[in-house]
Amino acid sequence: MNDQFARMVGDRVRFYRTAARQTKTVVAGLTGITPDYLYQIERGQKLPTIPVLAQLAEVLRIKPGDLLSAEPIAAPRRASNAAGDAIYRAMTAPTTAGPARVSDLGRQVCEAWSTWQTSGHRYSELTTDLPELIATTDATVRGTSGKHRRQAQSVAADLYGLVRTVTKRIGRVDLSLLAADRAQRSAEQADDPLRLAGARWNLIQVMLADGHAQAAEDEAMKALTELQAALGPDHLDAVAMSGALLLLAAVASVRAGDAWTGRERLRQATPLAERVGDCNVCWTAFGPTNVAMYAVSIEVESGEAVEGLRLAAHIDHERSLSIERRVAFLLDQAKGYAQRREFAQTLALLTTAETDAPEDVSFRPAAHSLIRTVMKRGRRTEAAGAVQLANRVGLPV
């Protein structure tokens, strides 16, 4: 019971801190505790004393009862351009941040990735903390040498992979490309073939988002060949990473107008997924569930909505390790129903996505496009429901 209560209090502290757009260091300092103690409170590992709880409430400008109430809390509004600007400054401007222990830094990056892949409010939770984490990581890389420096570069590669996906989702493709490049350079300095393949996987994501499908496919297949040469067929993490690269190559083929090659890439990935199971190598969430979801994406993107929806009916999307993939799967189905002009089902899937991850519906252009489609083409009740959804997620009507 105490553990559950501690997690509830921690969730609320983190919610109100991120809603106020304050870093852990600032809030901890004003509260009179260490950043590590605040970190443990937010993760539900420590239950704050009453004096600390009262001081946290004062710093966050809320009532102490707000941190204890069992009532649901509303999602904060969309992150503004200020979030992207703060990340940009952290990536480009000199910093006064001090280095951290590499093991502690690695734990923080893993926690940040976990938040990104599991929290429905991941945008507001991460965009506040990322600038500080970037600055600390850069200082740690500069302040270490030898084996420890390679370990720090590995952590930096993981962090910049996260920065890539976050900045992409908040509409900063320029920062997404910069982060992907940083991840690749860090992986090279770490002399880690697996992380280098993961960094290239991130770069391919940027290329796909930027409309360079053929270049993305070429890069995916080149990265796949080099990874297999470096680590061999018996390295299970390399097998999973190979499968993740094949899935991106499949999507790239479809977007380049070659659906049959896309399906062939998917077939090549299937036995790899069966071999490794659902796993999360380099945070790619590769495995049988992800392959099945990509099969739906490929059919819907090819205009084969009936086949895509048939495949989707047999998938338990909750088994995916990543909320991002789960939401993408729901949006793929919504797109399939929109292609069939079945807008009631489209709206129902959008509403499910909003329930699971409200901020994703606020940020994803694919969700915005589907909402507008239902508003314009749906029946009166469907259009009205889409308008209500648009208002809830902050999309101009």
Protein Blocks (a to p, Z undefined) as FASTA:
>chain_A
ZZmmmmmmmmmmmmmmmmnopafklmmmmnopafklmmmmmnopaccdfklmmmmmmmno
pafklmmpcbdcdddddddfklmmmmmmmmmmccfbdcddfklmmmmmmmmmmmmmmpck
lmmmmmmmmmmmmmmmmmmmmmgghjllmmmmmmmmmmmmmmmmmmmmnopaklmmmmmm
mmmmmmmmnopaklmmmmmmmmmmmmmmnopamlmmmmmmmmmmmmmmmnojmlmklmmm
mmmmmmmmmmmmmmnopaklmmmmmmmmmmmmmmnopadehhlopajklmmmmmmmmmmm
nopamlmmmmmmmpcfklpcbfklmmmmmmmmmmmmmmnopaklmmmmmmmmmmmmmmlm
mmmmklmmmmmmmmmmmcfklmmmmmmmmmmnopaZZ
